[in-house]
Amino acid sequence: MPQYLMSVWFEDDDDGEFDLTDPDLVRTEAQIDALNEEMTAQGVWVFAGGLEPAYTATVVRSNAGVTSMTDGPYAESKEQMGGFWVIDVADLDAAIWWAGKAASACERRIEVRPIEG
């Protein structure tokens, strides 16, 4: 079966620090945990992960064998990827169905993209 990347997008309008006692965060974390358990039980879950804030990124480039690095995210955008799932499902329709559940669980926009293979 094909694999799909479901990436979680959010507006990077905070400092990346999270109050782990915030009721909204506690609720969404529980919803995401429940979704991960459901995906695992259905055999579609391959891998998932939350990302540290975009300001922790390092961009590495290579030009004519010379490697350079810059701090911060590659895209200078207010919207940044905050996490992802890799799922293994029958087709794009199934991936979109799971993305709807993911968007509901994490209360964020989800981008679905097929993985080459």
Secondary structure by P-SEA (a helix, b strand, c coil): cbbbbbbbbbbcccccccccccaaaaaaaaaaaaaaaaaaaaccccbbbbbcccccbbbbbbcccbbbbbcccccccccccccbbbbbcccaaaaaaaaaaaaaaccbbbbbbbccc
